[in-house]
C-alpha cells in the first residue's frame, strides 16, 4: 500500500502566528462584508491598527459607506493578454504590517501570475508573518459541502475553500438573516443590479434554496462551536478520556462520483474524530493519461482532507476482495463506497459487483453505500 506524507491541520495551526477570524453567511447579501467593516471601524476607534487589504462592495452603496476612515491599501495589478486584473497585494500588506487586515472573498481564485493560486493561501501566508486576518466566505464554498449544495440548489460551486482552513480560525462568526429578508434585499437592488433580480429569484435565490443553505450554515457553525468546546475540555483534562477508536475507509475509482465519496467520508470522520483512509483499487492494465490525471485529482483532494491515500492493484473480479483485505489490515470500523453501476450484460450480473462482495464478507464494519450524483450543468463561483 502506498501512503504519501501529508501536512496535518494541527501542524498548520501550530505553525501560524496571526489570528484568523472568519465571517460566514448562507448566501451573498447577508451582510458579511458590511459587518466586517462595521467591526473594523469600532476597532479603529479603540486605537487598533486595522487596514483594508481587499474589500469587494459589489456596487452596494450601503457596504461602501461602511469603509469610513479605514485605510485602504492599494491592490496589485496584473496584465494578461491586454486585460488588467486587480488582486490582493500580499507583499504590500507585509510591508505595511498592520495589527489587523481585512481580506474579502476568501474563496477567490487568483489570476495567473500570482505567487499562490487561491486567496485562502494568501491569507495563510499573511498569518504566518504574524498579522491578524479578518475574512468572509459563504457556506456553499466549503469543500466538504459541495455535493450537498449541488443537490439542494442544482448549482455547481466552482471556487471552494478546504475544510482544514476553517479549522485555523480563532473565531467563526455567523452573519444571519431570514430568507425572506434576503429576498427583499435582492428585490431592492441591494445584492445584484436590478436587471439580474428576476434570474436570481428563479434560480439560486429561491426561498427553498435560501432556507436550506441557512440551515446548513447554522448547523456548521454550531458544530464548530461544539468541537471547539470539546477541544477545550480535552486540553483542560490533559487529553484524558479521549481515545480515537474509529477509522473510515473510503473506496473510490476514476468516476466523478469519487470526489463526492471522499467528501462524505471526511464529514463522517470529522464527526467521529476518526482517521480517514482513501483507497483506490487500480486495474491491472496500464493507465491512460486521462486516468492518471483523474487519479492525481483524487489524490490531491484526499490530502486536502488529511486522509491517508492508498492504492492497490487488482483485476476487475478481485476489487471487492481487495477492499475487504485492506479494511482488515487497517482495522477500520466503517467503509464508504459508491452505488455500483448497473451491469447491462448477463455475465456481469452473474459475476456480481464489489459492493455485494463487501456486504457479504466485511461483517466487521459498518457499510455506507452512497448514491450516484446527478449531472449538473450550471456553475457559480
N, C-alpha and C positions, 0 to 999 in steps of 0.2 A: 504494500500500500504506500502511495506517495503522499506525503504530508508536508507541504511547504511551510516555512516560518511565517508568522503574522505578527502585526503590531496590535496588541490588545488595547481596548478602550481605556482600561485603568492606567496603562503606561502613558497614553496620550494625555490623560487628565493630570497625571503627576508631573508631566514634562512642561505643561503650560505655566505661565506666571501671571498673566492678566485674568480678570474675572469676566465671565460671559453672561449676559442677560439676553433672553430671547422673548420677544413679544409674539404670541401665537394667536391666530384667528382662524375662523372656519372658512372664510372666503374673502375675496377682495372687497374693500369698502367698510369693513367692520370698525376701522379706526386705529389700526396698529401704529401706523406712522404718525398719525395725529397725536396719539397718547405718548408715543416715544418722544416727540418734540416737546410736548407739554411738560413731561417729566424733566427733560433736559433743561428747559428754562428755569424750572424750580431749582435744579442743581446749580445752575449758573448764578442764581440769586444768592445761593448759600456759599458762593466763593469757590465752587468746584470748577476745575479747568476742563470743560467739556466742549467738543467741537463736532461739526458735521463732516464726516468723511464722504458720504454719499447719501442723498435722500431723493426718492422719486415721488413727486407730488401728483403725477399723472394728470396735471392740469386742474387739480382740485384746489380752489382758492382758499377754502377753509383750512386745508392742510398747509398750504404755502404761508398763510398768515401766522402759523404757529412757529415759524423759523425765528421770528422776533430778533433778539440781539445775539443769537448764536453765531459763532464764527463758522463760516463755510469754507472748507478747504477746496482748492482747485482740483478738478478731475484731470485724469490723464487722457490725452487724445492719441488715437491710433488711426492711421490712414491705411485703408485696404482697397485696392482697385478703384481709387478715385473717391471713395466714400470715407468720411471721418466718423469715428465712434468715440464715445466717452466712457471711460472705465474708472474704477477706483484707483487712486494714486497711492499705492501702498507705501512706496518709499517716501512720499511727501508726508504721510501720516507718521511714519517712524521719525522723520526729521523734526516734525513739529512736536512730537512726543507729549500729547495731552494726557490727562488723567483718564478721560473717557472719550471714546469716539463713537458716533452714531453711523451705522452702516446698514442701509436698507436693502431689500430684495435679496435675501440670503441665498435663495436657490438659483440665482442668476448664473448663466454660463458666460465666461469671459470670451472676448473675440480673440482670434489667433494673434499672437504677438505678445500676449501677457505671459508672465512667468508661470502662472498657475491657471489651470483650466477652469476652476469653479471659484465663485466668490467665497463660499464657506472655507475653502483652502486659504484664501487671502486672510480671512478672519482668524483662522488658526495660526497663521504666520505672525499676525499682529499681536495675538495673545502671547505667543512665545517671547515677544520682545517687551512684555510687562505692561502693555496698555490694555485697559478695560474696554470691552466692546459691548455695545447695545445694538441689537439687530432685530429683524422682524421676518416672519415667514407664515404662510398659510398652511394649514394642516395637510392639505392634499399633496404638498410637496415632500412629505416624509416618505422615504423609500419603502418602508415595510407596508405602507397603506396604499401603495399604487393600485394593487388589484381591487381592493375594496372600493376605492374612489371610482375606478373604471366601471365596476359593477353597478354602483349607485347612479352615477351621472352619465355613463356612456361616453365619457371623455377621457382620453389618454393624456396624462400629465407628463410632459417631456423633461422638465427641469426638476431634479429631485435632490434632497439632502439626505445623507446617510444617517441612520438612527444613532450611531455612536457619537455623532457630532452633538446631538441634542443632550447626550449624557454629559458633555463638557460644561453645560450651563450651570452656573451657580444658582440662577433663578430663572424659572419659566413663568411668564405672566400671560394669562388668558385674557384676550380682549373680546368681549362677547356682546352681541346684540341679538334680538329676536329676528327670525327670518322675515317677518312682516316689516320690521323696521328697515332691514337691509333692502328689501324690495322697494320700499318707499324712497330710500336714498337713491336707488338706481333710477327710479322714475323721475326724481327731482334733478337728475343730471349730476349728482354728487360723486358718482363712481366712474361712469363712462359718459362720453358725449351723447347727446340725445338721439343721434342717428343710429346708435348701437343698442339702445334700450330694448326695443322690441325683440331683437335677435337674442339678447342676453336673457330676457324673461322667458323666452320659449326654449332655452337650452340650459345652460349651467345654473341660471338664477331661478329655476322653477322652485316653488315652495317646498316640494318634497325633497329635492336635492339639498336645499339650504338647511332644512330640518335635520336631515341625516348627517350632513357634514358638521353641523353644530353639535349633534350628539357625539360624533367621533371625537371632536376637539375636546369636549367636556370630559369624556372618558379617558382620553390620552393624558390630559393634564392631571386628572385625578389619580391615574395610575402612576404618573411621575412623582406626585406628592407621596403616595404610598411607598414607593420604592425608596425615596429619599429618607422617609421616616424609618423604614426597615434598616437601611444602611447606618443611620444614626444610632439606632438601638444596638445593632451589632457592634458598632465602634465603641459604644459606652460599655458593652459587656465583654469587650476584648474578643469579639467574634465567637464567643462561646455559644453553643447550642445551634450553630449553623453548620449544616453538612450538605454538600451538593451530591445528591443521590439520584438525580435524573440526568439522562443524556438522550439526545434526539438524533436520529439518523434520517436525513432527507435523501431520497433516491431519485436521481434525475437522469435525463439523457440530453439529446440535442434539440428537442422541441421547444418552442417559445414558452410552453407550459412550465418548463423547468424553473424559470425565474419566479413564477407565482408560487411554486412549491417551496423554494428557498425562503421567500418572504414569509410564507405561512409557518414553516418550520422555525424561523427565527422568533416569530411572535409567540409561539408555544414555548420555546426555550427561554425567552425573556421572562415570561410569566412564572416559569418554574425555577428560574435562575439555573438553568441546565446547560450543560456543554452541548455544543451543536457540531454535528458532522454532516458533510455533504458528500455523497457517494455517486460517482459516475461510472457505470459499467460500460466499458468500451468494447465494441465489436472486434472480432479477430481479423478484420480486413484493414487495409491501410486507410487512414482517414483522408477525406478530401480537404481541400483548402477551406471550403465553406464550413465543414465540421470542425476543423481546427480553430477557426475564428469563433464559432459558437462556444466551443469548449473553453476558450480563453475568456470569453464574456461571462460564462457561468462561474469560472474560477475567480474572476475579479469581484463578482457580486458576493460570492461566498466569503472571500477575505474581508469585504466591506462589513459583513455581519460577524466578523471574528470567528468564522466557522473553520474547522479543520477540513481541508479539501482532500478527497481520496479518489484515486482512480484504480479500477481493476479491469482486467481483460477477461472476456468470456464469449463463447458463441451464443447465438440468439436463444437456444434452448436452455442455456445454463444461467440466464440472468437472475432468475428467482433464487436459484441455489447460491449464487454469489452474494446476493443481498442478505440472505439468511446467515451465511457463513461470516460475513463482515459484521453483522449485527451481534453474533455470538462472541466474536473476538473482541469487540469493543464493549460488550456488556451493556448495550443501550436498553433503555426502558420503553422507548416509543419510536415508531417508524412512520415517516410521512412519505406517501407515494402517490403518484398520479393515477387517475382513472385510465384504464387501458383503452387503446383504440380498438374498435370493433374489427375482428378478422372477417374479411369478405369471402375467403375460400374455406371449404370444408376441412382441409387439412390443418389450417391454422386454428380452427375452432376445436378440433380434436386435440391438438397439442397444448391448448390452454395458454395462459399468459403468466407473467411474473407475479402479478397480484394474487392470482389463485394459489400459486405455489407458496408465497409468503403467508397467506392466510392459513394454509394447511400445515405449514412447517415452522412457523415462528410464534408458537403459542406463548412464548416467554415475554412477548412485548405487546403493547397496545398499538393498534394499527389505524392510521388516519389515511383514508383514500379521498383525495381532493379532486373535485370535478374539473373538467376541462374548461378553459377560458373561451369566451366568445370573441369573435374578431371585431375590433373597434377601429373605426377609421378616423374619427375626429380627434384632434390633438389640441391641447393648450399648453402654454409654457408653465 
